[in-house]
Amino acid sequence: MTERSTHVDILVGPNVFADRTTADELIAAALSARGLTGGIVDAPTGPGEVIVVPGTGAEFDAAGYDGVVRVDLGQCPPDRSSGIRTHIRGRGLDGLRFAIDSVYFHRFHPGTIVEYGEHREQRVELRLPDGDGPFPVAVLVHGGYWRSRWEFDLMDAMAVDLTKRGYATWNVEYRRPDEHGWDVMTSDVASALAALGTANANLDLDLGRVVVLGHSAGGQLALRLAADSVGKTVCPAVAVSLAGVLNLQLGDERWLGEGAVSAAIGGRYLDMHAAYDESSPIARLPIGVPHVVACAVSDDPNLLEISREYYAAASGGPDSVSMVEGPGGHFHVIDPTSEIWGDILAAVETALG
């Protein structure tokens, strides 16, 4: 195997940072966390993928580079030009950390991109474990309050950990409603799950042991997907909500994510009862699939309350459902180094049987 460099170059355009010191500190911490070296340079110092921060919305020509992760600190349209593997945008300075993580996982734990539609965002990243199958499958659905600046890189660490544990991981990207509409998003997630059936012609997957795990807004998508999949060729054996938005009516009333629910669906609950109830997991009970509800106790208290409310409602019906709580905040439930992650895995294994 070719030795992979642990060095990462970051190219930065003029006047990007209000204070360079803050960026340098963030970059150093993010590199150290992944066992990498590097930082901001004037020009690439060697071969390999580079991070480029040209300035929000600035034109950039990726020709001549081995591969580029583009970062824009502010919100802007996606740059899908040739040579740019991924475009991290609208995440502020923390976008630099996400970019370093993206380079790390792409370089040291690469997956295979599988397309399930013609649009660029209709794709999944497949990782297969070592050894012989058939492998159970973990379908990952990222969150981000259904906004397009958040992509499936959020689930990279989780995907790598689950793959090491013997799962084939199917990390789903999908079109978001702020650019494509709510129904398009729902259809994409369903198509991504169904595509497992086609993909398995060339893989050794155990489609009787599929677990779908969704984080935050992805928790809503995962449980709705499970409910919609009952009786279909590919149906999850277990569905997992990781700090999911499981009550869309309450999410709208509480104005979660600065109005993220109504912005994604296209209106307030009072005006769109049917659309909310079709998509809201608590309104879809019983789901018809065993499921796990997890939330860290230092998360947004609204999400913790919603998870507890949902579990109480679900456990009173015919579904097999378990609840996992533990220390941490919103992202600890998808962090393989966290305490709660081990408890989530144990609950999933119990539900799979």
Kinemage of the C-alpha trace (Angstrom):
@kinemage 1
@onewidth
@group {chain A} dominant
@subgroup {mainchain}
@vectorlist {calphas} color= white
{ca met a 1} P 0.000 0.000 0.000
{ca thr a 2} L 1.269 3.472 -0.881
{ca glu a 3} L 2.169 5.468 2.208
{ca arg a 4} L -0.276 8.300 2.757
{ca ser a 5} L 1.024 11.698 3.760
{ca thr a 6} L -0.039 13.100 7.113
{ca his a 7} L 0.646 16.645 5.906
{ca val a 8} L -2.183 18.991 4.904
{ca asp a 9} L -1.713 22.283 3.050
{ca ile a 10} L -4.241 25.096 3.391
{ca leu a 11} L -4.301 27.917 0.824
{ca val a 12} L -6.078 31.110 1.863
{ca gly a 13} L -7.152 34.067 -0.230
{ca pro a 14} L -6.676 37.713 0.775
{ca asn a 15} L -8.749 39.270 3.559
{ca val a 16} L -10.486 36.001 4.476
{ca phe a 17} L -9.873 36.203 8.229
{ca ala a 18} L -10.734 39.044 10.546
{ca asp a 19} L -7.964 37.765 12.845
{ca arg a 20} L -5.447 35.203 11.595
{ca thr a 21} L -4.525 34.070 15.124
{ca thr a 22} L -7.937 32.512 15.722
{ca ala a 23} L -7.784 30.557 12.481
{ca asp a 24} L -4.246 29.333 13.204
{ca glu a 25} L -5.290 28.081 16.633
{ca leu a 26} L -8.327 26.266 15.250
{ca ile a 27} L -6.306 24.689 12.432
{ca ala a 28} L -3.552 23.515 14.789
{ca ala a 29} L -6.069 21.883 17.127
{ca ala a 30} L -7.952 20.184 14.285
{ca leu a 31} L -4.741 18.825 12.719
{ca ser a 32} L -3.466 17.549 16.057
{ca ala a 33} L -6.770 15.794 16.794
{ca arg a 34} L -6.289 13.663 13.653
{ca gly a 35} L -2.529 13.138 14.004
{ca leu a 36} L -1.795 15.441 11.061
{ca thr a 37} L 0.673 18.230 10.408
{ca gly a 38} L 0.530 21.271 8.153
{ca gly a 39} L -1.221 24.607 8.080
{ca ile a 40} L -1.579 27.713 5.960
{ca val a 41} L 0.929 27.985 3.093
{ca asp a 42} L 1.411 30.269 0.088
{ca ala a 43} L 1.602 27.343 -2.352
{ca pro a 44} L 1.230 23.556 -2.141
{ca thr a 45} L 4.321 21.908 -0.683
{ca gly a 46} L 3.719 18.467 -2.177
{ca pro a 47} L 1.240 16.153 -3.869
{ca gly a 48} L -2.146 15.382 -2.378
{ca glu a 49} L -5.470 16.992 -1.766
{ca val a 50} L -5.362 20.581 -0.484
{ca ile a 51} L -7.802 22.806 1.363
{ca val a 52} L -8.520 26.120 -0.337
{ca val a 53} L -10.261 29.100 1.283
{ca pro a 54} L -10.490 31.614 -1.564
{ca gly a 55} L -13.001 33.986 0.026
{ca thr a 56} L -16.760 33.629 0.087
{ca gly a 57} L -18.138 33.429 -3.440
{ca ala a 58} L -14.755 34.096 -5.076
{ca glu a 59} L -13.939 32.279 -8.300
{ca phe a 60} L -11.361 29.548 -8.013
{ca asp a 61} L -9.748 27.332 -10.633
{ca ala a 62} L -8.879 23.898 -9.246
{ca ala a 63} L -6.898 22.886 -12.326
{ca gly a 64} L -3.361 21.903 -11.435
{ca tyr a 65} L -4.214 20.526 -8.020
{ca asp a 66} L -4.460 16.843 -7.113
{ca gly a 67} L -7.784 17.501 -5.440
{ca val a 68} L -9.437 20.334 -3.539
{ca val a 69} L -11.654 20.724 -0.515
{ca arg a 70} L -13.071 24.212 -0.881
{ca val a 71} L -14.120 26.144 2.219
{ca asp a 72} L -16.229 29.290 2.284
{ca leu a 73} L -16.832 30.659 5.756
{ca gly a 74} L -20.057 32.372 4.718
{ca gln a 75} L -23.084 31.125 2.847
{ca cys a 76} L -22.807 30.977 -0.940
{ca pro a 77} L -23.918 28.755 -3.836
{ca pro a 78} L -22.157 25.387 -4.072
{ca asp a 79} L -19.045 25.207 -6.243
{ca arg a 80} L -19.362 21.958 -8.222
{ca ser a 81} L -16.588 22.686 -10.716
{ca ser a 82} L -14.111 20.041 -11.789
{ca gly a 83} L -11.376 19.207 -9.306
{ca ile a 84} L -13.335 20.225 -6.212
{ca arg a 85} L -14.199 17.077 -4.265
{ca thr a 86} L -16.379 18.804 -1.704
{ca his a 87} L -17.403 22.355 -0.872
{ca ile a 88} L -17.868 23.184 2.802
{ca arg a 89} L -19.787 26.445 3.073
{ca gly a 90} L -21.701 28.523 5.553
{ca arg a 91} L -20.181 26.935 8.661
{ca gly a 92} L -18.032 29.901 9.742
{ca leu a 93} L -14.489 29.346 10.973
{ca asp a 94} L -15.482 25.855 12.113
{ca gly a 95} L -15.617 24.990 8.418
{ca leu a 96} L -11.824 24.689 8.615
{ca arg a 97} L -12.135 21.872 11.154
{ca phe a 98} L -14.694 20.080 9.010
{ca ala a 99} L -12.380 20.439 6.000
{ca ile a 100} L -9.418 18.930 7.867
{ca asp a 101} L -11.614 16.042 8.986
{ca ser a 102} L -12.808 15.555 5.416
{ca val a 103} L -9.238 15.330 4.113
{ca tyr a 104} L -8.320 12.907 6.893
{ca phe a 105} L -11.206 10.508 6.302
{ca his a 106} L -10.888 10.688 2.509
{ca arg a 107} L -7.145 10.025 2.685
{ca phe a 108} L -6.998 7.323 5.367
{ca his a 109} L -10.492 5.770 5.337
{ca pro a 110} L -11.775 6.228 1.777
{ca gly a 111} L -15.147 4.987 0.657
{ca thr a 112} L -16.733 4.391 -2.720
{ca ile a 113} L -19.287 6.834 -4.109
{ca val a 114} L -22.447 5.143 -5.386
{ca glu a 115} L -24.986 7.196 -7.309
{ca tyr a 116} L -28.685 6.472 -6.913
{ca gly a 117} L -29.911 9.242 -9.235
{ca glu a 118} L -28.738 11.728 -11.836
{ca his a 119} L -28.330 14.774 -9.570
{ca arg a 120} L -24.897 15.182 -7.987
{ca glu a 121} L -26.363 15.099 -4.494
{ca gln a 122} L -28.106 11.775 -5.139
{ca arg a 123} L -25.184 9.718 -3.916
{ca val a 124} L -23.994 7.622 -1.005
{ca glu a 125} L -20.547 6.764 0.287
{ca leu a 126} L -20.103 3.023 0.756
{ca arg a 127} L -17.523 1.516 3.060
{ca leu a 128} L -17.101 -2.243 3.408
{ca pro a 129} L -15.522 -4.007 6.384
{ca asp a 130} L -12.666 -6.466 6.121
{ca gly a 131} L -13.484 -10.142 5.903
{ca asp a 132} L -16.286 -12.105 4.349
{ca gly a 133} L -19.967 -11.194 4.315
{ca pro a 134} L -22.820 -11.116 4.352
{ca phe a 135} L -22.448 -7.834 6.247
{ca pro a 136} L -25.167 -6.058 8.212
{ca val a 137} L -25.759 -2.581 6.792
{ca ala a 138} L -25.800 0.763 8.615
{ca val a 139} L -27.615 3.425 6.593
{ca leu a 140} L -26.587 6.886 7.843
{ca val a 141} L -28.761 9.980 7.365
{ca his a 142} L -27.113 13.253 8.334
{ca gly a 143} L -28.801 16.269 9.879
{ca gly a 144} L -28.312 20.017 9.682
{ca tyr a 145} L -31.921 21.197 10.058
{ca trp a 146} L -32.591 20.163 6.447
{ca arg a 147} L -30.269 22.944 5.155
{ca ser a 148} L -27.973 22.345 2.216
{ca arg a 149} L -24.800 23.749 3.789
{ca trp a 150} L -24.670 20.608 5.945
{ca glu a 151} L -23.612 17.475 4.101
{ca phe a 152} L -22.858 13.829 4.715
{ca asp a 153} L -19.321 14.545 5.897
{ca leu a 154} L -20.983 15.026 9.315
{ca met a 155} L -21.270 11.231 9.549
{ca asp a 156} L -17.735 10.285 8.417
{ca ala a 157} L -16.366 9.410 11.862
{ca met a 158} L -19.439 7.361 12.652
{ca ala a 159} L -19.247 5.561 9.298
{ca val a 160} L -15.594 4.626 9.812
{ca asp a 161} L -16.266 3.349 13.334
{ca leu a 162} L -19.243 1.234 12.269
{ca thr a 163} L -17.270 -0.197 9.338
{ca lys a 164} L -14.506 -1.268 11.715
{ca arg a 165} L -17.191 -3.012 13.775
{ca gly a 166} L -18.280 -5.126 10.817
{ca tyr a 167} L -21.057 -3.071 9.262
{ca ala a 168} L -21.192 -2.064 5.624
{ca thr a 169} L -21.952 1.651 5.879
{ca trp a 170} L -24.185 3.491 3.413
{ca asn a 171} L -23.738 7.205 4.140
{ca val a 172} L -26.542 9.025 2.360
{ca glu a 173} L -26.415 12.417 0.684
{ca tyr a 174} L -29.701 13.869 -0.511
{ca arg a 175} L -31.148 17.059 -1.931
{ca arg a 176} L -32.244 19.523 0.750
{ca pro a 177} L -35.539 21.445 0.759
{ca asp a 178} L -33.999 24.921 0.877
{ca glu a 179} L -32.837 24.299 -2.708
{ca his a 180} L -35.131 21.509 -3.956
{ca gly a 181} L -38.252 21.171 -1.788
{ca trp a 182} L -39.442 18.895 1.003
{ca asp a 183} L -40.932 16.143 -1.181
{ca val a 184} L -37.750 15.849 -3.261
{ca met a 185} L -35.738 15.287 -0.095
{ca thr a 186} L -38.124 12.621 1.186
{ca ser a 187} L -38.068 10.864 -2.175
{ca asp a 188} L -34.260 10.940 -2.293
{ca val a 189} L -33.857 9.288 1.100
{ca ala a 190} L -36.320 6.561 0.113
{ca ser a 191} L -34.482 6.022 -3.182
{ca ala a 192} L -31.139 5.787 -1.395
{ca leu a 193} L -32.466 2.996 0.829
{ca ala a 194} L -34.061 1.159 -2.088
{ca ala a 195} L -30.766 1.377 -4.015
{ca leu a 196} L -29.284 -1.105 -1.545
{ca gly a 197} L -31.277 -3.795 -3.338
{ca thr a 198} L -29.615 -3.014 -6.664
{ca ala a 199} L -26.162 -2.499 -5.167
{ca asn a 200} L -26.292 -5.893 -3.484
{ca ala a 201} L -25.997 -7.628 -6.855
{ca asn a 202} L -22.266 -6.888 -6.595
{ca leu a 203} L -21.882 -6.866 -2.820
{ca asp a 204} L -22.378 -9.348 -0.020
{ca leu a 205} L -24.864 -7.518 2.213
{ca asp a 206} L -27.364 -8.901 4.701
{ca leu a 207} L -30.476 -6.922 3.761
{ca gly a 208} L -32.347 -8.605 6.572
{ca arg a 209} L -30.098 -6.749 9.046
{ca val a 210} L -30.297 -3.136 7.929
{ca val a 211} L -30.193 -0.430 10.589
{ca val a 212} L -30.932 3.176 9.626
{ca leu a 213} L -29.441 5.841 11.893
{ca gly a 214} L -30.392 9.502 11.552
{ca his a 215} L -28.959 12.465 13.447
{ca ser a 216} L -30.964 15.576 14.354
{ca ala a 217} L -33.089 16.413 11.295
{ca gly a 218} L -31.856 13.076 9.965
{ca gly a 219} L -33.569 11.409 12.914
{ca gln a 220} L -36.902 12.608 11.570
{ca leu a 221} L -35.950 11.348 8.119
{ca ala a 222} L -34.787 7.969 9.434
{ca leu a 223} L -37.967 7.199 11.374
{ca arg a 224} L -40.236 8.413 8.605
{ca leu a 225} L -38.207 6.305 6.166
{ca ala a 226} L -38.687 3.253 8.376
{ca ala a 227} L -42.448 3.810 8.528
{ca asp a 228} L -42.675 4.308 4.764
{ca ser a 229} L -40.554 1.199 4.062
{ca val a 230} L -42.668 -1.404 5.858
{ca gly a 231} L -43.586 -4.126 3.359
{ca lys a 232} L -41.075 -2.968 0.736
{ca thr a 233} L -38.148 -4.958 -0.645
{ca val a 234} L -35.630 -3.158 1.550
{ca cys a 235} L -36.951 -2.327 5.020
{ca pro a 236} L -34.829 -1.474 8.057
{ca ala a 237} L -34.732 -4.081 10.801
{ca val a 238} L -34.014 -1.248 13.252
{ca ala a 239} L -34.346 2.541 13.060
{ca val a 240} L -32.343 4.867 15.300
{ca ser a 241} L -33.013 8.504 16.148
{ca leu a 242} L -29.931 10.355 17.369
{ca ala a 243} L -31.245 13.598 18.894
{ca gly a 244} L -33.946 13.585 16.255
{ca val a 245} L -36.635 16.176 15.574
{ca leu a 246} L -39.397 13.630 16.139
{ca asn a 247} L -42.315 16.024 16.678
{ca leu a 248} L -42.487 18.498 13.812
{ca gln a 249} L -45.487 20.338 15.211
{ca leu a 250} L -43.656 21.019 18.471
{ca gly a 251} L -40.475 21.838 16.550
{ca asp a 252} L -42.386 24.464 14.604
{ca glu a 253} L -44.092 25.874 17.699
{ca arg a 254} L -40.754 26.127 19.546
{ca trp a 255} L -39.125 27.728 16.464
{ca leu a 256} L -36.261 25.226 16.514
{ca gly a 257} L -33.272 26.168 14.398
{ca glu a 258} L -34.649 29.678 13.870
{ca gly a 259} L -37.727 28.403 12.078
{ca ala a 260} L -36.011 25.459 10.381
{ca val a 261} L -39.112 23.239 10.390
{ca ser a 262} L -41.476 25.626 8.634
{ca ala a 263} L -38.722 26.778 6.266
{ca ala a 264} L -38.091 23.170 5.200
{ca ile a 265} L -41.710 22.048 4.899
{ca gly a 266} L -42.883 25.294 3.334
{ca gly a 267} L -45.248 26.684 5.967
{ca arg a 268} L -46.395 26.640 9.568
{ca tyr a 269} L -48.168 23.700 11.173
{ca leu a 270} L -51.420 25.640 11.497
{ca asp a 271} L -51.575 25.948 7.712
{ca met a 272} L -50.137 22.551 6.721
{ca his a 273} L -51.439 19.896 9.136
{ca ala a 274} L -51.391 17.073 6.596
{ca ala a 275} L -47.808 17.649 5.409
{ca tyr a 276} L -46.542 17.809 8.988
{ca asp a 277} L -48.411 14.722 10.153
{ca glu a 278} L -47.239 12.687 7.154
{ca ser a 279} L -43.614 13.435 8.029
{ca ser a 280} L -43.628 13.711 11.826
{ca pro a 281} L -42.525 10.427 13.456
{ca ile a 282} L -44.709 10.921 16.518
{ca ala a 283} L -47.734 11.313 14.268
{ca arg a 284} L -46.800 8.125 12.386
{ca leu a 285} L -46.804 5.836 15.414
{ca pro a 286} L -46.728 2.903 15.391
{ca ile a 287} L -43.751 2.936 13.031
{ca gly a 288} L -43.895 -0.821 12.467
{ca val a 289} L -40.137 -1.259 12.920
{ca pro a 290} L -38.148 -1.700 16.162
{ca his a 291} L -36.326 1.475 17.005
{ca val a 292} L -33.937 3.217 19.384
{ca val a 293} L -34.328 6.797 20.602
{ca ala a 294} L -31.099 8.434 21.823
{ca cys a 295} L -30.320 11.913 23.093
{ca ala a 296} L -27.530 13.364 25.235
{ca val a 297} L -28.703 15.140 28.360
{ca ser a 298} L -26.808 18.387 27.656
{ca asp a 299} L -28.289 18.753 24.172
{ca asp a 300} L -30.846 21.438 23.342
{ca pro a 301} L -33.464 20.811 26.055
{ca asn a 302} L -36.184 20.975 23.404
{ca leu a 303} L -34.645 18.011 21.564
{ca leu a 304} L -34.220 16.102 24.814
{ca glu a 305} L -37.851 16.747 25.700
{ca ile a 306} L -39.003 15.703 22.221
{ca ser a 307} L -37.025 12.450 22.445
{ca arg a 308} L -38.515 11.679 25.859
{ca glu a 309} L -42.023 12.560 24.690
{ca tyr a 310} L -41.641 10.349 21.643
{ca tyr a 311} L -40.300 7.412 23.651
{ca ala a 312} L -43.197 7.637 26.110
{ca ala a 313} L -45.703 7.632 23.258
{ca ala a 314} L -43.982 4.844 21.307
{ca ser a 315} L -43.457 2.560 24.287
{ca gly a 316} L -47.197 2.605 24.940
{ca gly a 317} L -47.875 1.004 21.550
{ca pro a 318} L -46.931 -2.190 19.715
{ca asp a 319} L -43.480 -1.072 18.518
{ca ser a 320} L -40.375 -2.408 20.242
{ca val a 321} L -38.556 0.756 21.334
{ca ser a 322} L -35.690 1.578 23.714
{ca met a 323} L -34.338 4.878 25.047
{ca val a 324} L -30.684 5.826 25.494
{ca glu a 325} L -29.562 8.889 27.440
{ca gly a 326} L -26.090 9.851 28.545
{ca pro a 327} L -23.610 12.684 28.992
{ca gly a 328} L -22.766 15.112 26.230
{ca gly a 329} L -24.240 17.530 23.757
{ca his a 330} L -25.777 17.448 20.316
{ca phe a 331} L -22.827 15.925 18.453
{ca his a 332} L -21.778 13.382 21.076
{ca val a 333} L -24.405 10.949 19.782
{ca ile a 334} L -22.457 10.667 16.513
{ca asp a 335} L -18.988 10.804 18.096
{ca pro a 336} L -17.382 7.328 18.365
{ca thr a 337} L -15.141 8.566 21.192
{ca ser a 338} L -18.058 9.581 23.428
{ca glu a 339} L -19.471 7.622 26.346
{ca ile a 340} L -23.014 7.633 24.989
{ca trp a 341} L -21.908 6.133 21.657
{ca gly a 342} L -21.125 2.805 23.292
{ca asp a 343} L -24.580 2.698 24.878
{ca ile a 344} L -26.203 3.465 21.520
{ca leu a 345} L -24.297 0.617 19.859
{ca ala a 346} L -25.339 -1.791 22.607
{ca ala a 347} L -28.997 -0.825 22.122
{ca val a 348} L -28.704 -1.316 18.355
{ca glu a 349} L -27.125 -4.751 18.762
{ca thr a 350} L -29.889 -5.769 21.183
{ca ala a 351} L -32.583 -4.579 18.775
{ca leu a 352} L -30.977 -6.400 15.835
{ca gly a 353} L -30.900 -9.590 17.877
